[in-house]
Amino acid sequence: MPKLKYEQIADHLRARITEGDFAPGDVVPSGRDLCEQFGVSRATVIKAMDVLRNDGVVVAKQGSGFTVIETPVARPAGRRKSGSRIAGGRPYKRLGAPTREVPPHRVRDALQLPPGERALHRARLVLDDEGCPFSFVVAWFPLDIADACPRLSQKGPIAEGTTNYVARTTNRSPVRGTDVAQVRLATEAEAVQLGLSLPAAVAVDRHTAYDVAGCPLVCEEGVTSGELWEHSESYSMGS
């Protein structure tokens, strides 16, 4: 199904930001310029910018239009019912360079990989409002996704977010997600990242996203100190 005009504009700007045409803090093209370039109304451009703002890619600045966000945000892991990275998003820092490793068995099973097959490993540390460690997140991508999306293998963050980048690059969007929450003791490596003294209880959120064919796109595990982890959800109880 062809994308609507506002989606095309949002994808165009995402791609230019991800490819480095606009750096953090740079002003993106004005609404007038985008209207002329794409032959659309101002309302269509505003809708496109709302999508990018909801994705945590741009921010509105008084008197200067929209600028590329300087401090990207990410969610700890899972709970992706909301399509917005802003909802529940926190500042983060990328940890090291991505590597190709054999994932733990629970991730291997989620990604439907045979024993011994490697996946692309990307790690980040999600921070709280004071800049302290909140959640240690490792994302695992099947190698077919990693090979099709070369920026996943680069060290820096991806401004539009990995979900949008993978969907835009492969035309494989996530249509179903599975979240599993568990409690266990932290490993030594997790304790170092989170500043915990062992033994320490942690909560693990494991999120797997699947495309329309049921093929996994990514499996993320977010490890959070038991003292900080909390899950709340509001829902209807009507008959």
Backbone as CSV, one residue per row, in Angstrom:
resi,resn,N_x,N_y,N_z,CA_x,CA_y,CA_z,C_x,C_y,C_z
1,MET,0.847,-1.189,0.000,0.000,0.000,0.000,0.884,1.241,0.000
2,PRO,0.709,2.140,-0.991,1.551,3.336,-1.056,1.400,4.193,0.198
3,LYS,2.514,4.787,0.599,2.461,5.639,1.783,1.797,6.972,1.446
4,LEU,1.135,7.545,2.446,0.515,8.851,2.284,1.592,9.917,2.214
5,LYS,1.221,11.088,1.721,2.194,12.154,1.510,2.925,12.549,2.798
6,TYR,2.199,12.664,3.899,2.848,13.080,5.126,3.854,12.029,5.603
7,GLU,3.540,10.731,5.332,4.469,9.664,5.683,5.718,9.720,4.799
8,GLN,5.537,10.047,3.534,6.675,10.184,2.625,7.590,11.319,3.068
9,ILE,6.993,12.432,3.494,7.789,13.572,3.954,8.553,13.197,5.223
10,ALA,7.873,12.530,6.153,8.532,12.111,7.394,9.687,11.156,7.096
11,ASP,9.480,10.202,6.192,10.534,9.256,5.834,11.706,9.970,5.163
12,HIS,11.409,10.941,4.319,12.457,11.708,3.633,13.342,12.431,4.644
13,LEU,12.724,13.072,5.625,13.501,13.803,6.626,14.241,12.842,7.557
14,ARG,13.610,11.722,7.919,14.291,10.714,8.741,15.580,10.256,8.062
15,ALA,15.457,9.957,6.768,16.617,9.458,6.030,17.725,10.496,5.996
16,ARG,17.396,11.746,5.757,18.426,12.795,5.683,19.085,13.008,7.041
17,ILE,18.307,12.896,8.107,18.877,13.048,9.448,19.784,11.874,9.765
18,THR,19.321,10.658,9.470,20.121,9.466,9.746,21.410,9.457,8.927
19,GLU,21.341,9.936,7.684,22.527,9.950,6.820,23.464,11.110,7.127
20,GLY,23.094,11.975,8.084,23.994,13.030,8.517,23.837,14.354,7.806
21,ASP,22.796,14.509,6.972,22.582,15.799,6.319,22.232,16.885,7.333
22,PHE,21.606,16.480,8.420,21.284,17.408,9.510,21.823,16.836,10.808
23,ALA,22.642,17.606,11.502,23.239,17.167,12.760,22.333,17.557,13.919
24,PRO,22.556,16.983,15.115,21.774,17.413,16.283,21.824,18.935,16.469
25,GLY,20.654,19.538,16.641,20.567,20.982,16.807,20.341,21.745,15.520
26,ASP,20.528,21.087,14.350,20.312,21.759,13.069,18.828,21.974,12.808
27,VAL,18.536,23.062,12.100,17.156,23.346,11.696,16.842,22.563,10.428
28,VAL,15.724,21.876,10.420,15.307,21.133,9.224,14.595,22.091,8.283
29,PRO,14.377,21.700,7.012,13.706,22.597,6.066,12.388,23.132,6.605
30,SER,12.100,24.359,6.234,10.894,25.017,6.737,9.646,24.400,6.125
31,GLY,8.522,24.683,6.773,7.247,24.195,6.264,6.992,24.686,4.847
32,ARG,7.343,25.945,4.578,7.135,26.498,3.232,7.963,25.738,2.199
33,ASP,9.231,25.469,2.536,10.099,24.737,1.609,9.565,23.336,1.339
34,LEU,9.097,22.674,2.379,8.583,21.317,2.207,7.291,21.309,1.403
35,CYS,6.453,22.325,1.607,5.220,22.432,0.818,5.547,22.555,-0.662
36,GLU,6.548,23.391,-0.982,6.928,23.580,-2.382,7.585,22.330,-2.943
37,GLN,8.450,21.684,-2.155,9.180,20.515,-2.641,8.257,19.351,-2.947
38,PHE,7.266,19.125,-2.080,6.408,17.956,-2.233,5.039,18.295,-2.837
39,GLY,4.776,19.586,-3.049,3.501,19.977,-3.644,2.313,19.641,-2.773
40,VAL,2.438,19.925,-1.463,1.379,19.596,-0.517,0.960,20.836,0.261
41,SER,-0.114,20.680,1.023,-0.599,21.774,1.854,0.211,21.873,3.145
42,ARG,0.086,22.998,3.815,0.772,23.187,5.088,0.273,22.171,6.124
43,ALA,-1.006,21.826,6.059,-1.566,20.856,7.009,-0.865,19.505,6.873
44,THR,-0.522,19.117,5.639,0.168,17.841,5.418,1.567,17.888,6.023
45,VAL,2.261,19.010,5.841,3.605,19.153,6.412,3.543,19.129,7.934
46,ILE,2.563,19.802,8.500,2.421,19.814,9.968,2.203,18.390,10.490
47,LYS,1.415,17.600,9.768,1.175,16.219,10.179,2.465,15.413,10.125
48,ALA,3.283,15.639,9.091,4.576,14.944,8.987,5.491,15.319,10.146
49,MET,5.532,16.604,10.507,6.398,17.032,11.602,5.893,16.498,12.939
50,ASP,4.579,16.350,13.072,4.030,15.751,14.296,4.494,14.302,14.444
51,VAL,4.581,13.586,13.314,5.077,12.206,13.350,6.521,12.185,13.838
52,LEU,7.356,13.059,13.303,8.767,13.096,13.684,8.949,13.546,15.133
53,ARG,8.123,14.464,15.561,8.218,14.908,16.959,7.782,13.785,17.897
54,ASN,6.749,13.056,17.510,6.275,11.930,18.303,7.327,10.822,18.372
55,ASP,8.134,10.702,17.312,9.202,9.705,17.262,10.451,10.154,18.015
56,GLY,10.448,11.376,18.523,11.633,11.857,19.225,12.779,12.210,18.300
57,VAL,12.471,12.602,17.057,13.507,12.933,16.079,13.754,14.435,16.010
58,VAL,12.687,15.226,16.096,12.814,16.684,16.048,12.076,17.298,17.230
59,VAL,12.382,18.556,17.469,11.714,19.303,18.532,11.419,20.700,18.012
60,ALA,10.293,21.260,18.413,9.925,22.607,17.987,10.693,23.638,18.819
61,LYS,11.293,24.604,18.132,12.014,25.691,18.795,11.362,27.015,18.433
62,GLN,11.066,27.812,19.459,10.400,29.088,19.255,11.214,29.965,18.305
63,GLY,10.568,30.392,17.217,11.215,31.310,16.289,12.139,30.671,15.282
64,SER,12.387,29.355,15.367,13.318,28.735,14.423,12.764,27.464,13.795
65,GLY,11.495,27.191,13.964,10.907,26.003,13.371,11.270,24.742,14.128
66,PHE,11.614,23.693,13.396,11.941,22.404,14.006,13.436,22.134,13.872
67,THR,14.030,21.633,14.939,15.439,21.265,14.923,15.588,19.789,15.280
68,VAL,16.690,19.199,14.818,16.992,17.816,15.167,17.279,17.739,16.660
69,ILE,16.678,16.787,17.337,16.821,16.683,18.782,18.290,16.459,19.144
70,GLU,18.746,17.129,20.196,20.153,17.043,20.587,20.404,15.892,21.543
71,THR,19.415,15.553,22.351,19.555,14.428,23.275,18.506,13.386,22.926
72,PRO,18.872,12.367,22.127,17.891,11.356,21.744,17.412,10.566,22.956
73,VAL,16.229,10.017,22.851,15.668,9.225,23.941,15.358,7.823,23.435
74,ALA,15.302,6.889,24.361,14.942,5.508,24.052,14.158,4.955,25.223
75,ARG,13.304,3.993,24.952,12.586,3.327,26.028,13.453,2.201,26.579
76,PRO,13.275,1.867,27.867,14.120,0.810,28.449,14.062,-0.507,27.681
77,ALA,12.893,-1.078,27.474,12.693,-2.286,26.644,11.235,-2.686,26.796
78,GLY,10.658,-3.190,25.703,9.287,-3.649,25.764,8.272,-2.529,25.904
79,ARG,7.047,-2.916,26.220,5.930,-1.983,26.432,5.776,-1.053,25.232
80,ARG,5.690,-1.652,24.049,5.657,-0.859,22.826,4.247,-0.674,22.283
81,LYS,3.248,-0.743,23.151,1.882,-0.507,22.676,1.753,0.895,22.106
82,SER,2.438,1.854,22.741,2.476,3.210,22.211,3.538,3.277,21.129
83,GLY,3.221,3.893,19.991,4.200,4.020,18.928,5.198,5.125,19.165
84,SER,5.058,5.877,20.247,5.906,7.042,20.483,7.117,6.701,21.325
85,ARG,8.306,7.151,20.848,9.502,6.998,21.666,9.495,7.995,22.824
86,ILE,8.730,9.063,22.674,8.662,10.069,23.741,7.947,9.497,24.951
87,ALA,6.889,8.690,24.707,6.137,8.100,25.811,7.010,7.054,26.499
88,GLY,7.458,7.373,27.699,8.311,6.454,28.438,9.768,6.519,28.049
89,GLY,10.115,7.422,27.111,11.497,7.526,26.663,12.386,8.230,27.680
90,ARG,13.652,7.833,27.711,14.642,8.433,28.602,15.940,8.654,27.826
91,PRO,16.773,9.588,28.281,18.091,9.753,27.648,18.899,8.466,27.805
92,TYR,19.833,8.261,26.892,20.639,7.044,26.953,22.013,7.304,26.360
93,LYS,22.916,6.376,26.597,24.207,6.426,25.919,24.506,5.058,25.341
94,ARG,25.117,5.062,24.168,25.468,3.834,23.492,26.729,3.257,24.123
95,LEU,26.785,1.944,24.285,27.909,1.283,24.936,28.726,0.495,23.922
96,GLY,29.931,0.959,23.643,30.828,0.236,22.761,30.334,0.160,21.335
97,ALA,31.032,-0.638,20.535,30.668,-0.835,19.137,29.837,-2.107,18.995
98,PRO,28.893,-2.126,18.072,28.117,-3.348,17.834,29.028,-4.509,17.437
99,THR,28.659,-5.708,17.863,29.439,-6.905,17.570,28.507,-8.022,17.124
100,ARG,29.074,-9.032,16.473,28.311,-10.208,16.068,28.681,-11.344,17.004
101,GLU,27.701,-11.801,17.761,27.945,-12.789,18.799,26.841,-13.851,18.785
102,VAL,27.132,-14.963,19.433,26.099,-15.983,19.635,25.241,-15.526,20.818
103,PRO,23.949,-15.335,20.618,23.097,-14.830,21.701,22.794,-15.914,22.726
104,PRO,22.373,-15.515,23.938,21.926,-16.511,24.916,20.713,-17.270,24.386
105,HIS,20.497,-18.448,24.947,19.482,-19.346,24.378,18.097,-18.725,24.349
106,ARG,17.745,-17.933,25.359,16.401,-17.347,25.392,16.207,-16.358,24.238
107,VAL,17.265,-15.632,23.880,17.212,-14.711,22.740,17.253,-15.498,21.438
108,ARG,18.091,-16.530,21.391,18.171,-17.382,20.206,16.802,-17.955,19.862
109,ASP,16.089,-18.434,20.876,14.763,-19.007,20.637,13.789,-17.944,20.142
110,ALA,13.858,-16.740,20.729,12.955,-15.666,20.313,13.215,-15.254,18.867
111,LEU,14.485,-15.283,18.451,14.841,-14.902,17.084,14.743,-16.065,16.098
112,GLN,14.378,-17.246,16.610,14.211,-18.431,15.760,15.506,-18.802,15.045
113,LEU,16.624,-18.746,15.794,17.927,-19.047,15.225,18.355,-20.465,15.587
114,PRO,19.106,-21.121,14.724,19.662,-22.434,15.072,20.798,-22.275,16.079
115,PRO,21.105,-23.307,16.850,22.194,-23.227,17.823,23.511,-22.822,17.162
116,GLY,24.226,-21.903,17.811,25.531,-21.482,17.316,25.506,-20.341,16.325
117,GLU,24.334,-19.961,15.805,24.279,-18.861,14.846,24.399,-17.525,15.570
118,ARG,25.143,-16.617,14.967,25.367,-15.316,15.577,24.252,-14.330,15.225
119,ALA,24.197,-13.253,15.998,23.291,-12.142,15.739,24.051,-10.856,16.061
120,LEU,23.533,-9.738,15.570,24.177,-8.450,15.847,23.759,-7.958,17.224
121,HIS,24.737,-7.585,18.037,24.550,-7.191,19.436,24.824,-5.701,19.568
122,ARG,23.814,-4.938,20.019,23.965,-3.498,20.283,23.528,-3.236,21.724
123,ALA,24.357,-2.525,22.486,24.051,-2.281,23.896,23.918,-0.783,24.164
124,ARG,23.016,-0.453,25.081,22.860,0.945,25.503,22.537,0.978,26.987
125,LEU,22.829,2.099,27.602,22.504,2.311,28.999,21.496,3.439,29.077
126,VAL,20.282,3.113,29.477,19.223,4.109,29.619,19.382,4.780,30.982
127,LEU,19.254,6.106,30.999,19.542,6.894,32.195,18.263,7.447,32.814
128,ASP,18.341,7.738,34.118,17.201,8.382,34.770,17.316,9.894,34.607
129,ASP,16.411,10.634,35.234,16.377,12.085,35.055,17.622,12.779,35.589
130,GLU,18.361,12.115,36.457,19.571,12.714,37.024,20.844,12.208,36.335
131,GLY,20.660,11.429,35.261,21.805,10.935,34.520,22.438,9.685,35.091
132,CYS,21.760,9.033,36.028,22.273,7.799,36.635,21.727,6.580,35.883
133,PRO,22.416,5.424,35.943,21.942,4.229,35.232,20.547,3.822,35.668
134,PHE,19.708,3.570,34.691,18.348,3.105,34.969,18.132,1.689,34.453
135,SER,18.505,1.442,33.186,18.280,0.127,32.591,19.383,-0.170,31.582
136,PHE,19.916,-1.381,31.642,20.933,-1.851,30.712,20.229,-2.676,29.649
137,VAL,20.292,-2.223,28.400,19.516,-2.836,27.317,20.442,-3.377,26.238
138,VAL,20.227,-4.613,25.862,20.948,-5.217,24.744,19.934,-5.597,23.674
139,ALA,20.158,-5.103,22.460,19.297,-5.435,21.320,20.034,-6.408,20.414
140,TRP,19.338,-7.454,19.999,19.899,-8.481,19.116,19.118,-8.472,17.808
141,PHE,19.850,-8.364,16.686,19.231,-8.349,15.361,19.689,-9.568,14.558
142,PRO,18.761,-10.286,13.897,19.176,-11.369,13.004,20.124,-10.826,11.935
143,LEU,21.018,-11.664,11.443,22.033,-11.181,10.516,21.455,-10.725,9.185
144,ASP,20.296,-11.258,8.766,19.712,-10.757,7.527,19.279,-9.308,7.687
145,ILE,18.808,-8.948,8.876,18.464,-7.550,9.150,19.734,-6.716,9.242
146,ALA,20.732,-7.201,9.958,21.983,-6.459,10.120,22.651,-6.199,8.775
147,ASP,22.656,-7.195,7.891,23.302,-7.032,6.588,22.550,-6.031,5.706
148,ALA,21.233,-5.985,5.836,20.434,-5.069,5.026,20.446,-3.649,5.580
149,CYS,20.846,-3.496,6.842,20.802,-2.194,7.527,22.189,-1.875,8.085
150,PRO,23.113,-1.405,7.250,24.506,-1.255,7.671,24.722,-0.316,8.842
151,ARG,23.855,0.655,9.047,24.067,1.587,10.159,23.869,0.923,11.522
152,LEU,23.216,-0.221,11.549,23.097,-0.945,12.814,24.466,-1.390,13.321
153,SER,25.406,-1.583,12.419,26.737,-2.065,12.793,27.699,-0.930,13.134
154,GLN,27.231,0.310,13.025,28.077,1.447,13.371,27.880,1.828,14.830
155,LYS,28.859,2.514,15.388,28.892,2.737,16.827,27.857,3.746,17.317
156,GLY,27.612,4.801,16.569,26.773,5.889,17.060,25.296,5.559,17.087
157,PRO,24.512,6.425,17.744,23.059,6.240,17.764,22.455,6.519,16.397
158,ILE,21.276,5.990,16.166,20.536,6.226,14.927,19.406,7.185,15.274
159,ALA,19.473,8.383,14.695,18.591,9.467,15.125,17.116,9.104,15.049
160,GLU,16.722,8.392,14.009,15.300,8.071,13.848,14.870,6.872,14.681
161,GLY,15.822,6.206,15.324,15.522,5.004,16.083,15.663,3.770,15.212
162,THR,16.078,2.663,15.819,16.320,1.456,15.025,15.054,0.893,14.404
163,THR,13.906,1.022,15.098,12.657,0.486,14.552,12.312,1.164,13.236
164,ASN,12.338,2.511,13.222,12.034,3.240,11.996,13.079,2.982,10.923
165,TYR,14.347,2.911,11.332,15.423,2.692,10.362,15.270,1.327,9.681
166,VAL,15.034,0.286,10.463,14.863,-1.050,9.883,13.640,-1.089,8.970
167,ALA,12.539,-0.525,9.418,11.316,-0.540,8.603,11.518,0.223,7.301
168,ARG,12.167,1.374,7.378,12.383,2.193,6.180,13.351,1.528,5.210
169,THR,14.365,0.848,5.733,15.404,0.264,4.894,14.986,-1.066,4.286
170,THR,14.237,-1.870,5.047,13.876,-3.217,4.587,12.439,-3.352,4.115
171,ASN,11.612,-2.330,4.370,10.166,-2.421,4.111,9.520,-3.538,4.925
172,ARG,10.114,-3.842,6.074,9.552,-4.834,7.000,9.264,-4.125,8.317
173,SER,8.013,-3.811,8.546,7.612,-3.104,9.751,7.155,-4.081,10.824
174,PRO,7.350,-3.746,12.088,6.833,-4.611,13.151,5.317,-4.522,13.226
175,VAL,4.669,-5.677,13.232,3.205,-5.705,13.336,2.749,-6.430,14.595
176,ARG,3.668,-7.147,15.235,3.318,-7.856,16.465,4.520,-7.869,17.397
177,GLY,4.247,-7.701,18.678,5.313,-7.743,19.669,4.964,-8.696,20.801
178,THR,5.988,-9.321,21.345,5.818,-10.192,22.504,6.741,-9.702,23.611
179,ASP,6.193,-9.475,24.802,6.970,-9.025,25.951,6.917,-10.088,27.038
180,VAL,8.070,-10.384,27.607,8.179,-11.320,28.725,8.932,-10.624,29.849
181,ALA,8.394,-10.666,31.066,9.052,-10.068,32.234,9.452,-11.175,33.206
182,GLN,10.700,-11.108,33.668,11.218,-12.088,34.608,12.013,-11.388,35.703
183,VAL,12.208,-12.076,36.799,13.042,-11.580,37.898,14.142,-12.597,38.160
184,ARG,15.378,-12.131,38.312,16.507,-13.020,38.588,17.613,-12.204,39.248
185,LEU,18.735,-12.852,39.532,19.895,-12.150,40.072,20.720,-11.572,38.926
186,ALA,21.288,-10.411,39.155,22.110,-9.757,38.143,23.405,-10.525,37.919
187,THR,23.878,-10.502,36.676,25.208,-11.016,36.389,26.231,-9.961,36.800
188,GLU,27.493,-10.368,36.812,28.545,-9.416,37.181,28.606,-8.249,36.200
189,ALA,28.485,-8.545,34.899,28.533,-7.484,33.894,27.359,-6.520,34.046
190,GLU,26.173,-7.046,34.331,24.995,-6.181,34.518,25.154,-5.321,35.757
191,ALA,25.707,-5.906,36.813,25.902,-5.144,38.046,26.863,-3.992,37.823
192,VAL,27.902,-4.207,37.034,28.858,-3.139,36.735,28.169,-1.997,36.003
193,GLN,27.390,-2.311,34.993,26.714,-1.277,34.214,25.701,-0.496,35.043
194,LEU,25.017,-1.182,35.959,23.946,-0.545,36.731,24.422,-0.015,38.081
195,GLY,25.695,-0.241,38.407,26.221,0.250,39.681,25.647,-0.482,40.873
196,LEU,25.445,-1.797,40.751,24.846,-2.589,41.822,25.905,-3.411,42.544
197,SER,25.638,-3.722,43.806,26.490,-4.628,44.573,25.845,-6.010,44.560
198,LEU,26.633,-7.014,44.222,26.109,-8.376,44.176,26.041,-8.998,45.560
199,PRO,25.055,-9.856,45.811,23.956,-10.231,44.905,22.905,-9.138,44.834
200,ALA,22.275,-9.001,43.678,21.247,-7.977,43.485,20.155,-8.530,42.588
201,ALA,18.922,-8.278,42.958,17.787,-8.712,42.145,17.542,-7.698,41.032
202,VAL,17.277,-8.214,39.831,16.945,-7.346,38.708,15.696,-7.878,38.027
203,ALA,14.989,-6.969,37.365,13.853,-7.343,36.528,14.313,-7.297,35.080
204,VAL,13.925,-8.277,34.298,14.321,-8.370,32.894,13.075,-8.300,32.023
205,ASP,13.042,-7.300,31.144,11.972,-7.190,30.145,12.541,-7.633,28.804
206,ARG,11.970,-8.666,28.223,12.422,-9.144,26.925,11.332,-8.877,25.896
207,HIS,11.694,-8.100,24.880,10.745,-7.685,23.845,11.205,-8.222,22.498
208,THR,10.305,-8.889,21.782,10.596,-9.372,20.441,9.557,-8.805,19.487
209,ALA,10.023,-8.246,18.369,9.131,-7.675,17.363,9.148,-8.551,16.118
210,TYR,7.969,-8.752,15.516,7.825,-9.618,14.345,7.179,-8.843,13.192
211,ASP,7.575,-9.192,11.968,6.957,-8.572,10.805,5.665,-9.298,10.434
212,VAL,5.066,-8.903,9.324,3.763,-9.437,8.948,3.832,-10.936,8.632
213,ALA,5.019,-11.416,8.254,5.183,-12.842,7.957,5.516,-13.655,9.197
214,GLY,5.588,-12.998,10.358,5.914,-13.704,11.588,7.401,-13.901,11.801
215,CYS,8.229,-13.236,10.995,9.680,-13.345,11.143,10.181,-12.294,12.127
216,PRO,11.064,-12.670,13.054,11.541,-11.713,14.050,12.458,-10.661,13.438
217,LEU,12.289,-9.434,13.902,13.121,-8.310,13.464,14.174,-7.957,14.497
218,VAL,13.850,-8.109,15.772,14.766,-7.752,16.849,14.274,-8.380,18.148
219,CYS,15.224,-8.684,19.017,14.894,-9.093,20.383,15.721,-8.221,21.321
220,GLU,15.053,-7.539,22.225,15.722,-6.668,23.189,15.528,-7.203,24.598
221,GLU,16.590,-7.135,25.396,16.478,-7.443,26.818,16.911,-6.224,27.622
222,GLY,16.002,-5.742,28.448,16.292,-4.617,29.323,16.386,-5.086,30.760
223,VAL,17.517,-4.819,31.408,17.752,-5.253,32.785,17.715,-4.027,33.681
224,THR,16.822,-4.041,34.675,16.623,-2.908,35.569,16.708,-3.373,37.007
225,SER,17.339,-2.568,37.847,17.404,-2.894,39.264,16.010,-3.134,39.821
226,GLY,15.879,-4.137,40.669,14.581,-4.432,41.276,14.013,-3.270,42.054
227,GLU,14.881,-2.375,42.540,14.408,-1.218,43.293,13.792,-0.152,42.392
228,LEU,14.145,-0.172,41.093,13.667,0.856,40.174,12.554,0.361,39.260
229,TRP,12.477,-0.965,39.066,11.517,-1.497,38.098,10.099,-1.372,38.615
230,GLU,9.224,-0.923,37.754,7.807,-0.819,38.108,6.995,-0.934,36.826
231,HIS,5.921,-1.665,36.885,5.030,-1.785,35.737,3.628,-1.386,36.153
232,SER,3.043,-0.457,35.408,1.665,-0.042,35.684,0.922,0.022,34.371
233,GLU,-0.361,-0.287,34.413,-1.181,-0.285,33.203,-2.619,0.007,33.582
234,SER,-3.240,0.904,32.808,-4.653,1.212,33.017,-5.467,0.553,31.908
235,TYR,-6.613,-0.007,32.272,-7.405,-0.714,31.290,-8.867,-0.724,31.711
236,SER,-9.738,-0.945,30.734,-11.175,-0.979,30.987,-11.559,-2.288,31.674
237,MET,-12.503,-2.217,32.615,-13.010,-3.410,33.261,-14.502,-3.578,32.997
238,GLY,-14.958,-2.890,31.945,-16.363,-2.991,31.585,-16.678,-4.346,30.991
239,SER,-17.926,-4.772,31.075,-18.328,-6.063,30.524,-18.515,-5.953,29.017
